[in-house]
Amino acid sequence: MKVGARRVFACATAITVVCLVAAAGLRAASAGAGQDGSAARSAGERVPMVEEVFKTVVLLRGIPVDTFFEVMGTFASSMGNDCTFCHASNAALDKSAFATLTPRIQRARQMIVMMNAINKQYFNGAPRVTCFTCHGGSNRPKADPSFMSQYGEPVLDPDERDFLTDPSVNPNQVFDRYLQAIGGADRLARLTSYSAKGTYSGFDTDRSTVPIELYAKAPAQQTVVVHLTIGASTRVFDGQNGWVAGPEQLLPLLTLTGGNLDRARLEALANFPAGLRQAYPQWRGGRTVLDDKDVTVLQATSNGDPVVQLYFDSNGLLVRLLRFTITPVAFVPTQIDYADYRELPGVGVKVPFTRTLTQTYMQMTLQLTDVQPNASIDAARFARPAPAKLQSEK
């Protein structure tokens, strides 16, 4: 599955440096700190705020670094371009150049201040008007009526958060059918872990494939080790907390917070999906079209905001998991697409062998090739990873 124009992400691995965003409301800042229902961080672990890490951030303060990364990706997505559209053109190769002040950075700051003023006055500070509202994936906001939009074929976005509830969709029945489609509750209960090998490709590998290891343990632990050419990158969710440590990162150890942490929780739960139904207390159902096929969608809310959507195909299988993170500038989506379900030998449970993770600043595909059910996995596999030695330090 290919999502989005490649040019938008030409600076995907560098987009996480310095930038230009505007002041956030209390609600958005606290969401980044995890008030939106995500698991708590380890006792005593302090997550640095963005201004402590990237000293040239002028306006956005008080949010974690992982939320800041998503904000940067949102700008790229909204403008239909890569990070050097606003930043210095040599920033793709020289990360220090992100600190260079450009006219477009100055203009962007003005626009975001304007956007936040509108949201404060009319929407109680919630990010309802966003960069994408006016730009819609173009570096020039559209001001003129469009006959193509008015009279042309409507474009349905399956990731739309605002959809009509279909009362004929019973969430409990959807979950029951899903569990039956992958083998049934009894068989699933006998699957307590699995380890896997496979390949990884993404913008950080220029789409070339590298080896991976995946470790999963019920009910909700997962570790993925990506063997990049510059060293191993480790992504861990231990059941409550999540981290990324790798030489490709801009921090030796990135701690996941808010929506990112909750997405890691849901991703781990999806390995042993009997617990997905209980992940949120309320679900509503609807229908949409995904890749030209009819699908059923279930949506859960947190503090009144729709934040999670699950998509099920005509066979009852989960084909997409979508999690929105509330940031100062937008509800930012992260989606995981599941495909190529295969039955594991000896347990009779189907798992997806292809998983594509798409974010506003990164896309990556995991292709499993060797899955061992009920494998014995050392508990250390799910421990907080050691900080990585960054590529810039080598």
Contacts in CASP RR format, 6 or more apart in sequence:
PFRMAT RR
TARGET T0000
AUTHOR 0000-0000-0000
METHOD contacts of the structure
MODEL  1
MKVGARRVFACATAITVVCLVAAAGLRAASAGAGQDGSAARSAGERVPMV
EEVFKTVVLLRGIPVDTFFEVMGTFASSMGNDCTFCHASNAALDKSAFAT
LTPRIQRARQMIVMMNAINKQYFNGAPRVTCFTCHGGSNRPKADPSFMSQ
YGEPVLDPDERDFLTDPSVNPNQVFDRYLQAIGGADRLARLTSYSAKGTY
SGFDTDRSTVPIELYAKAPAQQTVVVHLTIGASTRVFDGQNGWVAGPEQL
LPLLTLTGGNLDRARLEALANFPAGLRQAYPQWRGGRTVLDDKDVTVLQA
TSNGDPVVQLYFDSNGLLVRLLRFTITPVAFVPTQIDYADYRELPGVGVK
VPFTRTLTQTYMQMTLQLTDVQPNASIDAARFARPAPAKLQSEK
1 291 0 8 1.000
1 337 0 8 1.000
1 339 0 8 1.000
1 356 0 8 1.000
1 365 0 8 1.000
3 356 0 8 1.000
3 358 0 8 1.000
3 363 0 8 1.000
5 80 0 8 1.000
7 80 0 8 1.000
7 81 0 8 1.000
7 82 0 8 1.000
8 76 0 8 1.000
8 77 0 8 1.000
8 80 0 8 1.000
8 81 0 8 1.000
8 82 0 8 1.000
9 15 0 8 1.000
9 76 0 8 1.000
9 82 0 8 1.000
9 203 0 8 1.000
9 361 0 8 1.000
9 362 0 8 1.000
9 363 0 8 1.000
10 82 0 8 1.000
10 83 0 8 1.000
10 84 0 8 1.000
10 92 0 8 1.000
11 76 0 8 1.000
11 82 0 8 1.000
11 83 0 8 1.000
11 84 0 8 1.000
11 91 0 8 1.000
11 92 0 8 1.000
12 82 0 8 1.000
12 203 0 8 1.000
12 204 0 8 1.000
12 361 0 8 1.000
12 362 0 8 1.000
12 363 0 8 1.000
13 203 0 8 1.000
13 204 0 8 1.000
13 248 0 8 1.000
13 362 0 8 1.000
14 83 0 8 1.000
14 91 0 8 1.000
14 92 0 8 1.000
14 95 0 8 1.000
14 98 0 8 1.000
15 69 0 8 1.000
15 72 0 8 1.000
15 73 0 8 1.000
15 76 0 8 1.000
15 82 0 8 1.000
15 83 0 8 1.000
15 361 0 8 1.000
16 65 0 8 1.000
16 68 0 8 1.000
16 69 0 8 1.000
16 72 0 8 1.000
16 250 0 8 1.000
16 361 0 8 1.000
17 54 0 8 1.000
17 91 0 8 1.000
17 95 0 8 1.000
17 98 0 8 1.000
17 99 0 8 1.000
17 250 0 8 1.000
18 54 0 8 1.000
18 55 0 8 1.000
18 56 0 8 1.000
18 57 0 8 1.000
18 98 0 8 1.000
18 99 0 8 1.000
19 54 0 8 1.000
19 57 0 8 1.000
19 60 0 8 1.000
19 68 0 8 1.000
19 71 0 8 1.000
19 72 0 8 1.000
19 75 0 8 1.000
19 86 0 8 1.000
19 87 0 8 1.000
19 98 0 8 1.000
19 105 0 8 1.000
20 57 0 8 1.000
20 58 0 8 1.000
20 59 0 8 1.000
20 86 0 8 1.000
20 105 0 8 1.000
20 108 0 8 1.000
20 109 0 8 1.000
20 112 0 8 1.000
21 57 0 8 1.000
21 59 0 8 1.000
21 60 0 8 1.000
21 68 0 8 1.000
21 71 0 8 1.000
21 75 0 8 1.000
21 112 0 8 1.000
21 328 0 8 1.000
21 329 0 8 1.000
22 59 0 8 1.000
22 60 0 8 1.000
22 109 0 8 1.000
22 112 0 8 1.000
22 113 0 8 1.000
22 115 0 8 1.000
22 116 0 8 1.000
22 328 0 8 1.000
22 329 0 8 1.000
23 59 0 8 1.000
23 60 0 8 1.000
23 61 0 8 1.000
23 113 0 8 1.000
23 116 0 8 1.000
23 328 0 8 1.000
24 60 0 8 1.000
24 62 0 8 1.000
24 63 0 8 1.000
24 116 0 8 1.000
24 327 0 8 1.000
24 328 0 8 1.000
25 116 0 8 1.000
25 120 0 8 1.000
25 125 0 8 1.000
25 328 0 8 1.000
27 125 0 8 1.000
27 126 0 8 1.000
27 326 0 8 1.000
28 63 0 8 1.000
28 125 0 8 1.000
28 126 0 8 1.000
28 127 0 8 1.000
28 326 0 8 1.000
28 327 0 8 1.000
28 328 0 8 1.000
29 62 0 8 1.000
29 63 0 8 1.000
29 328 0 8 1.000
31 258 0 8 1.000
31 259 0 8 1.000
31 325 0 8 1.000
31 326 0 8 1.000
31 327 0 8 1.000
32 63 0 8 1.000
32 64 0 8 1.000
32 67 0 8 1.000
32 257 0 8 1.000
32 258 0 8 1.000
32 259 0 8 1.000
32 325 0 8 1.000
32 326 0 8 1.000
32 327 0 8 1.000
33 47 0 8 1.000
33 63 0 8 1.000
33 64 0 8 1.000
33 257 0 8 1.000
33 258 0 8 1.000
34 257 0 8 1.000
34 258 0 8 1.000
34 259 0 8 1.000
34 261 0 8 1.000
35 258 0 8 1.000
35 303 0 8 1.000
36 258 0 8 1.000
36 259 0 8 1.000
36 262 0 8 1.000
36 302 0 8 1.000
36 303 0 8 1.000
36 305 0 8 1.000
36 307 0 8 1.000
36 326 0 8 1.000
37 258 0 8 1.000
37 262 0 8 1.000
37 302 0 8 1.000
37 303 0 8 1.000
38 257 0 8 1.000
38 258 0 8 1.000
38 259 0 8 1.000
38 261 0 8 1.000
38 262 0 8 1.000
38 265 0 8 1.000
39 239 0 8 1.000
39 240 0 8 1.000
39 241 0 8 1.000
39 261 0 8 1.000
39 262 0 8 1.000
39 265 0 8 1.000
40 240 0 8 1.000
40 241 0 8 1.000
41 47 0 8 1.000
41 240 0 8 1.000
41 241 0 8 1.000
41 255 0 8 1.000
41 257 0 8 1.000
41 261 0 8 1.000
42 240 0 8 1.000
42 241 0 8 1.000
42 384 0 8 1.000
45 241 0 8 1.000
45 255 0 8 1.000
47 64 0 8 1.000
47 65 0 8 1.000
47 255 0 8 1.000
47 257 0 8 1.000
48 64 0 8 1.000
48 65 0 8 1.000
49 61 0 8 1.000
49 62 0 8 1.000
49 63 0 8 1.000
49 64 0 8 1.000
49 65 0 8 1.000
50 57 0 8 1.000
50 60 0 8 1.000
50 61 0 8 1.000
50 62 0 8 1.000
50 63 0 8 1.000
50 64 0 8 1.000
50 65 0 8 1.000
50 67 0 8 1.000
50 68 0 8 1.000
51 57 0 8 1.000
51 60 0 8 1.000
51 61 0 8 1.000
51 62 0 8 1.000
53 65 0 8 1.000
53 251 0 8 1.000
54 65 0 8 1.000
54 68 0 8 1.000
56 98 0 8 1.000
56 99 0 8 1.000
57 68 0 8 1.000
58 109 0 8 1.000
59 109 0 8 1.000
59 112 0 8 1.000
59 113 0 8 1.000
60 68 0 8 1.000
60 71 0 8 1.000
60 328 0 8 1.000
63 71 0 8 1.000
63 327 0 8 1.000
63 328 0 8 1.000
64 255 0 8 1.000
64 257 0 8 1.000
64 258 0 8 1.000
65 251 0 8 1.000
65 254 0 8 1.000
65 255 0 8 1.000
66 254 0 8 1.000
66 255 0 8 1.000
66 256 0 8 1.000
66 257 0 8 1.000
66 260 0 8 1.000
67 257 0 8 1.000
67 258 0 8 1.000
67 260 0 8 1.000
67 325 0 8 1.000
67 327 0 8 1.000
69 361 0 8 1.000
70 260 0 8 1.000
70 325 0 8 1.000
70 327 0 8 1.000
70 332 0 8 1.000
70 334 0 8 1.000
70 359 0 8 1.000
70 360 0 8 1.000
70 361 0 8 1.000
71 327 0 8 1.000
71 328 0 8 1.000
71 329 0 8 1.000
71 330 0 8 1.000
71 332 0 8 1.000
72 83 0 8 1.000
72 360 0 8 1.000
72 361 0 8 1.000
73 332 0 8 1.000
73 359 0 8 1.000
73 360 0 8 1.000
73 361 0 8 1.000
74 130 0 8 1.000
74 131 0 8 1.000
74 132 0 8 1.000
74 327 0 8 1.000
74 329 0 8 1.000
74 330 0 8 1.000
74 332 0 8 1.000
74 360 0 8 1.000
75 83 0 8 1.000
75 86 0 8 1.000
75 108 0 8 1.000
75 131 0 8 1.000
75 329 0 8 1.000
76 82 0 8 1.000
76 83 0 8 1.000
76 85 0 8 1.000
76 360 0 8 1.000
76 361 0 8 1.000
77 132 0 8 1.000
77 137 0 8 1.000
77 360 0 8 1.000
78 130 0 8 1.000
78 131 0 8 1.000
78 132 0 8 1.000
78 135 0 8 1.000
78 136 0 8 1.000
78 137 0 8 1.000
78 330 0 8 1.000
79 85 0 8 1.000
79 86 0 8 1.000
79 131 0 8 1.000
79 135 0 8 1.000
79 137 0 8 1.000
79 138 0 8 1.000
79 139 0 8 1.000
80 135 0 8 1.000
80 136 0 8 1.000
80 137 0 8 1.000
80 138 0 8 1.000
80 139 0 8 1.000
81 139 0 8 1.000
82 92 0 8 1.000
83 91 0 8 1.000
83 92 0 8 1.000
83 98 0 8 1.000
84 91 0 8 1.000
84 92 0 8 1.000
85 104 0 8 1.000
85 139 0 8 1.000
86 102 0 8 1.000
86 104 0 8 1.000
86 105 0 8 1.000
86 108 0 8 1.000
87 97 0 8 1.000
87 98 0 8 1.000
87 100 0 8 1.000
87 102 0 8 1.000
87 105 0 8 1.000
88 97 0 8 1.000
88 98 0 8 1.000
88 100 0 8 1.000
88 102 0 8 1.000
90 97 0 8 1.000
91 97 0 8 1.000
91 98 0 8 1.000
91 100 0 8 1.000
95 250 0 8 1.000
95 392 0 8 1.000
111 131 0 8 1.000
112 131 0 8 1.000
112 329 0 8 1.000
115 129 0 8 1.000
115 130 0 8 1.000
115 131 0 8 1.000
115 329 0 8 1.000
116 125 0 8 1.000
116 328 0 8 1.000
118 129 0 8 1.000
119 125 0 8 1.000
119 126 0 8 1.000
119 127 0 8 1.000
119 128 0 8 1.000
119 129 0 8 1.000
122 128 0 8 1.000
122 129 0 8 1.000
123 129 0 8 1.000
127 326 0 8 1.000
127 327 0 8 1.000
127 328 0 8 1.000
127 329 0 8 1.000
127 330 0 8 1.000
127 331 0 8 1.000
130 329 0 8 1.000
130 330 0 8 1.000
131 329 0 8 1.000
131 330 0 8 1.000
132 330 0 8 1.000
134 141 0 8 1.000
134 142 0 8 1.000
135 141 0 8 1.000
135 142 0 8 1.000
136 142 0 8 1.000
156 288 0 8 1.000
156 289 0 8 1.000
158 288 0 8 1.000
158 289 0 8 1.000
158 290 0 8 1.000
158 295 0 8 1.000
158 297 0 8 1.000
158 311 0 8 1.000
158 320 0 8 1.000
159 309 0 8 1.000
159 322 0 8 1.000
159 333 0 8 1.000
159 335 0 8 1.000
160 288 0 8 1.000
161 299 0 8 1.000
161 306 0 8 1.000
161 309 0 8 1.000
161 324 0 8 1.000
161 331 0 8 1.000
162 306 0 8 1.000
163 286 0 8 1.000
163 288 0 8 1.000
163 297 0 8 1.000
163 299 0 8 1.000
164 286 0 8 1.000
165 284 0 8 1.000
165 285 0 8 1.000
165 286 0 8 1.000
166 285 0 8 1.000
166 286 0 8 1.000
166 287 0 8 1.000
169 285 0 8 1.000
169 286 0 8 1.000
169 287 0 8 1.000
169 296 0 8 1.000
169 298 0 8 1.000
171 277 0 8 1.000
171 283 0 8 1.000
171 284 0 8 1.000
171 285 0 8 1.000
171 298 0 8 1.000
172 277 0 8 1.000
174 285 0 8 1.000
174 296 0 8 1.000
174 298 0 8 1.000
174 312 0 8 1.000
174 316 0 8 1.000
175 276 0 8 1.000
175 277 0 8 1.000
175 298 0 8 1.000
177 312 0 8 1.000
177 316 0 8 1.000
178 273 0 8 1.000
178 312 0 8 1.000
178 316 0 8 1.000
178 317 0 8 1.000
178 318 0 8 1.000
179 185 0 8 1.000
179 188 0 8 1.000
179 273 0 8 1.000
179 274 0 8 1.000
181 315 0 8 1.000
181 316 0 8 1.000
181 317 0 8 1.000
181 350 0 8 1.000
182 188 0 8 1.000
182 273 0 8 1.000
182 317 0 8 1.000
182 341 0 8 1.000
182 349 0 8 1.000
182 350 0 8 1.000
182 351 0 8 1.000
183 343 0 8 1.000
183 348 0 8 1.000
183 349 0 8 1.000
183 350 0 8 1.000
184 349 0 8 1.000
185 274 0 8 1.000
187 347 0 8 1.000
187 348 0 8 1.000
187 349 0 8 1.000
188 272 0 8 1.000
188 273 0 8 1.000
188 274 0 8 1.000
188 349 0 8 1.000
189 274 0 8 1.000
190 347 0 8 1.000
190 374 0 8 1.000
191 218 0 8 1.000
191 272 0 8 1.000
191 344 0 8 1.000
191 347 0 8 1.000
191 349 0 8 1.000
191 373 0 8 1.000
191 374 0 8 1.000
192 217 0 8 1.000
192 218 0 8 1.000
192 272 0 8 1.000
192 374 0 8 1.000
193 215 0 8 1.000
193 216 0 8 1.000
193 217 0 8 1.000
193 218 0 8 1.000
193 373 0 8 1.000
193 374 0 8 1.000
193 375 0 8 1.000
193 376 0 8 1.000
193 377 0 8 1.000
194 216 0 8 1.000
194 271 0 8 1.000
194 344 0 8 1.000
194 351 0 8 1.000
194 371 0 8 1.000
194 372 0 8 1.000
194 373 0 8 1.000
194 374 0 8 1.000
194 375 0 8 1.000
195 213 0 8 1.000
195 214 0 8 1.000
195 215 0 8 1.000
195 216 0 8 1.000
195 371 0 8 1.000
195 372 0 8 1.000
195 375 0 8 1.000
195 377 0 8 1.000
196 213 0 8 1.000
196 214 0 8 1.000
196 215 0 8 1.000
196 216 0 8 1.000
196 368 0 8 1.000
196 369 0 8 1.000
196 370 0 8 1.000
196 371 0 8 1.000
196 372 0 8 1.000
197 211 0 8 1.000
197 212 0 8 1.000
197 213 0 8 1.000
197 214 0 8 1.000
197 368 0 8 1.000
197 369 0 8 1.000
197 370 0 8 1.000
198 211 0 8 1.000
198 212 0 8 1.000
198 213 0 8 1.000
198 214 0 8 1.000
198 366 0 8 1.000
198 367 0 8 1.000
198 368 0 8 1.000
198 369 0 8 1.000
198 370 0 8 1.000
199 209 0 8 1.000
199 210 0 8 1.000
199 211 0 8 1.000
199 212 0 8 1.000
199 366 0 8 1.000
199 367 0 8 1.000
199 369 0 8 1.000
200 209 0 8 1.000
200 210 0 8 1.000
200 211 0 8 1.000
200 212 0 8 1.000
200 226 0 8 1.000
200 364 0 8 1.000
200 365 0 8 1.000
200 366 0 8 1.000
200 367 0 8 1.000
201 207 0 8 1.000
201 208 0 8 1.000
201 209 0 8 1.000
201 210 0 8 1.000
201 364 0 8 1.000
201 365 0 8 1.000
201 367 0 8 1.000
202 362 0 8 1.000
202 363 0 8 1.000
202 364 0 8 1.000
202 365 0 8 1.000
203 362 0 8 1.000
203 363 0 8 1.000
203 364 0 8 1.000
204 228 0 8 1.000
204 248 0 8 1.000
204 362 0 8 1.000
204 364 0 8 1.000
205 228 0 8 1.000
205 229 0 8 1.000
209 367 0 8 1.000
210 226 0 8 1.000
210 227 0 8 1.000
210 228 0 8 1.000
210 229 0 8 1.000
211 227 0 8 1.000
212 224 0 8 1.000
212 225 0 8 1.000
212 226 0 8 1.000
212 227 0 8 1.000
212 366 0 8 1.000
213 224 0 8 1.000
213 225 0 8 1.000
213 227 0 8 1.000
214 222 0 8 1.000
214 223 0 8 1.000
214 224 0 8 1.000
214 225 0 8 1.000
214 366 0 8 1.000
214 368 0 8 1.000
215 221 0 8 1.000
215 222 0 8 1.000
215 223 0 8 1.000
215 224 0 8 1.000
215 375 0 8 1.000
215 377 0 8 1.000
215 381 0 8 1.000
215 382 0 8 1.000
216 222 0 8 1.000
216 223 0 8 1.000
216 268 0 8 1.000
216 271 0 8 1.000
216 272 0 8 1.000
217 377 0 8 1.000
217 382 0 8 1.000
218 271 0 8 1.000
218 272 0 8 1.000
219 269 0 8 1.000
219 272 0 8 1.000
219 274 0 8 1.000
219 275 0 8 1.000
220 237 0 8 1.000
220 239 0 8 1.000
220 265 0 8 1.000
220 268 0 8 1.000
220 269 0 8 1.000
220 271 0 8 1.000
220 272 0 8 1.000
221 237 0 8 1.000
221 238 0 8 1.000
221 239 0 8 1.000
221 268 0 8 1.000
221 382 0 8 1.000
222 236 0 8 1.000
222 237 0 8 1.000
222 264 0 8 1.000
222 267 0 8 1.000
222 268 0 8 1.000
222 271 0 8 1.000
222 382 0 8 1.000
223 234 0 8 1.000
223 235 0 8 1.000
223 236 0 8 1.000
223 237 0 8 1.000
223 381 0 8 1.000
223 382 0 8 1.000
224 234 0 8 1.000
224 235 0 8 1.000
224 366 0 8 1.000
225 232 0 8 1.000
225 233 0 8 1.000
225 234 0 8 1.000
225 235 0 8 1.000
226 232 0 8 1.000
226 233 0 8 1.000
226 234 0 8 1.000
226 235 0 8 1.000
228 246 0 8 1.000
228 247 0 8 1.000
228 248 0 8 1.000
230 247 0 8 1.000
230 248 0 8 1.000
230 391 0 8 1.000
230 394 0 8 1.000
231 246 0 8 1.000
231 247 0 8 1.000
232 246 0 8 1.000
232 247 0 8 1.000
232 388 0 8 1.000
233 244 0 8 1.000
233 245 0 8 1.000
233 246 0 8 1.000
233 247 0 8 1.000
233 248 0 8 1.000
233 249 0 8 1.000
233 388 0 8 1.000
234 243 0 8 1.000
234 244 0 8 1.000
234 245 0 8 1.000
234 246 0 8 1.000
234 385 0 8 1.000
234 388 0 8 1.000
235 243 0 8 1.000
235 244 0 8 1.000
235 264 0 8 1.000
236 242 0 8 1.000
236 243 0 8 1.000
236 244 0 8 1.000
236 382 0 8 1.000
236 383 0 8 1.000
236 384 0 8 1.000
236 385 0 8 1.000
237 256 0 8 1.000
237 264 0 8 1.000
237 265 0 8 1.000
237 267 0 8 1.000
237 268 0 8 1.000
237 382 0 8 1.000
238 382 0 8 1.000
238 383 0 8 1.000
238 384 0 8 1.000
239 265 0 8 1.000
239 268 0 8 1.000
239 382 0 8 1.000
241 255 0 8 1.000
241 256 0 8 1.000
241 261 0 8 1.000
241 384 0 8 1.000
242 255 0 8 1.000
242 256 0 8 1.000
242 261 0 8 1.000
242 264 0 8 1.000
243 253 0 8 1.000
243 254 0 8 1.000
243 255 0 8 1.000
243 256 0 8 1.000
243 384 0 8 1.000
243 385 0 8 1.000
244 253 0 8 1.000
244 254 0 8 1.000
244 256 0 8 1.000
245 252 0 8 1.000
245 253 0 8 1.000
245 254 0 8 1.000
245 385 0 8 1.000
245 386 0 8 1.000
245 387 0 8 1.000
245 388 0 8 1.000
246 252 0 8 1.000
246 388 0 8 1.000
246 390 0 8 1.000
247 388 0 8 1.000
247 389 0 8 1.000
247 390 0 8 1.000
247 391 0 8 1.000
247 394 0 8 1.000
248 391 0 8 1.000
249 388 0 8 1.000
249 390 0 8 1.000
250 390 0 8 1.000
251 390 0 8 1.000
252 387 0 8 1.000
252 388 0 8 1.000
252 389 0 8 1.000
252 390 0 8 1.000
253 384 0 8 1.000
253 385 0 8 1.000
253 386 0 8 1.000
253 387 0 8 1.000
253 388 0 8 1.000
256 264 0 8 1.000
258 325 0 8 1.000
259 307 0 8 1.000
259 323 0 8 1.000
259 324 0 8 1.000
259 325 0 8 1.000
259 326 0 8 1.000
260 325 0 8 1.000
260 334 0 8 1.000
262 307 0 8 1.000
262 308 0 8 1.000
262 323 0 8 1.000
263 321 0 8 1.000
263 323 0 8 1.000
263 325 0 8 1.000
263 334 0 8 1.000
263 336 0 8 1.000
265 279 0 8 1.000
266 276 0 8 1.000
266 279 0 8 1.000
266 308 0 8 1.000
266 321 0 8 1.000
266 323 0 8 1.000
267 321 0 8 1.000
267 336 0 8 1.000
269 275 0 8 1.000
269 276 0 8 1.000
269 279 0 8 1.000
270 276 0 8 1.000
270 318 0 8 1.000
270 321 0 8 1.000
270 336 0 8 1.000
270 338 0 8 1.000
271 351 0 8 1.000
273 318 0 8 1.000
276 310 0 8 1.000
277 283 0 8 1.000
279 300 0 8 1.000
279 308 0 8 1.000
280 300 0 8 1.000
280 301 0 8 1.000
280 302 0 8 1.000
280 308 0 8 1.000
282 300 0 8 1.000
282 301 0 8 1.000
283 298 0 8 1.000
283 299 0 8 1.000
283 300 0 8 1.000
284 298 0 8 1.000
284 299 0 8 1.000
285 296 0 8 1.000
285 297 0 8 1.000
285 298 0 8 1.000
285 299 0 8 1.000
286 296 0 8 1.000
286 297 0 8 1.000
286 298 0 8 1.000
286 299 0 8 1.000
287 294 0 8 1.000
287 295 0 8 1.000
287 296 0 8 1.000
287 297 0 8 1.000
288 294 0 8 1.000
288 295 0 8 1.000
288 297 0 8 1.000
288 311 0 8 1.000
289 295 0 8 1.000
290 311 0 8 1.000
290 313 0 8 1.000
290 319 0 8 1.000
290 320 0 8 1.000
293 313 0 8 1.000
293 314 0 8 1.000
294 314 0 8 1.000
295 311 0 8 1.000
295 312 0 8 1.000
295 313 0 8 1.000
295 314 0 8 1.000
295 319 0 8 1.000
295 320 0 8 1.000
296 311 0 8 1.000
296 312 0 8 1.000
296 316 0 8 1.000
297 309 0 8 1.000
297 310 0 8 1.000
297 311 0 8 1.000
297 312 0 8 1.000
298 309 0 8 1.000
298 310 0 8 1.000
298 312 0 8 1.000
299 306 0 8 1.000
299 308 0 8 1.000
299 309 0 8 1.000
299 310 0 8 1.000
300 306 0 8 1.000
300 307 0 8 1.000
300 308 0 8 1.000
300 309 0 8 1.000
301 307 0 8 1.000
302 308 0 8 1.000
305 324 0 8 1.000
305 326 0 8 1.000
305 331 0 8 1.000
306 324 0 8 1.000
307 323 0 8 1.000
307 324 0 8 1.000
307 326 0 8 1.000
307 331 0 8 1.000
308 321 0 8 1.000
308 322 0 8 1.000
308 323 0 8 1.000
308 324 0 8 1.000
309 320 0 8 1.000
309 321 0 8 1.000
309 322 0 8 1.000
310 318 0 8 1.000
310 320 0 8 1.000
310 321 0 8 1.000
310 322 0 8 1.000
311 318 0 8 1.000
311 319 0 8 1.000
311 320 0 8 1.000
311 321 0 8 1.000
311 322 0 8 1.000
312 318 0 8 1.000
312 319 0 8 1.000
313 319 0 8 1.000
317 338 0 8 1.000
317 341 0 8 1.000
317 350 0 8 1.000
318 338 0 8 1.000
318 352 0 8 1.000
319 337 0 8 1.000
319 338 0 8 1.000
319 339 0 8 1.000
320 335 0 8 1.000
320 336 0 8 1.000
320 337 0 8 1.000
320 338 0 8 1.000
321 335 0 8 1.000
321 336 0 8 1.000
321 338 0 8 1.000
322 333 0 8 1.000
322 334 0 8 1.000
322 335 0 8 1.000
322 336 0 8 1.000
323 333 0 8 1.000
323 334 0 8 1.000
323 335 0 8 1.000
324 331 0 8 1.000
324 332 0 8 1.000
324 333 0 8 1.000
324 334 0 8 1.000
325 331 0 8 1.000
325 332 0 8 1.000
325 334 0 8 1.000
332 360 0 8 1.000
333 360 0 8 1.000
334 357 0 8 1.000
334 358 0 8 1.000
334 359 0 8 1.000
335 357 0 8 1.000
335 358 0 8 1.000
336 355 0 8 1.000
336 356 0 8 1.000
336 357 0 8 1.000
336 358 0 8 1.000
337 355 0 8 1.000
337 356 0 8 1.000
337 358 0 8 1.000
338 352 0 8 1.000
338 354 0 8 1.000
338 355 0 8 1.000
339 352 0 8 1.000
339 353 0 8 1.000
339 354 0 8 1.000
339 355 0 8 1.000
339 356 0 8 1.000
340 352 0 8 1.000
340 353 0 8 1.000
340 354 0 8 1.000
341 350 0 8 1.000
341 351 0 8 1.000
341 352 0 8 1.000
341 353 0 8 1.000
342 350 0 8 1.000
342 351 0 8 1.000
342 353 0 8 1.000
342 371 0 8 1.000
343 349 0 8 1.000
343 350 0 8 1.000
344 350 0 8 1.000
344 351 0 8 1.000
344 371 0 8 1.000
344 373 0 8 1.000
345 373 0 8 1.000
346 373 0 8 1.000
347 373 0 8 1.000
347 374 0 8 1.000
349 373 0 8 1.000
351 368 0 8 1.000
351 371 0 8 1.000
353 367 0 8 1.000
353 368 0 8 1.000
353 369 0 8 1.000
353 371 0 8 1.000
354 365 0 8 1.000
354 366 0 8 1.000
354 367 0 8 1.000
354 368 0 8 1.000
355 365 0 8 1.000
355 366 0 8 1.000
355 368 0 8 1.000
356 363 0 8 1.000
356 364 0 8 1.000
356 365 0 8 1.000
356 366 0 8 1.000
357 363 0 8 1.000
357 364 0 8 1.000
357 365 0 8 1.000
357 366 0 8 1.000
END
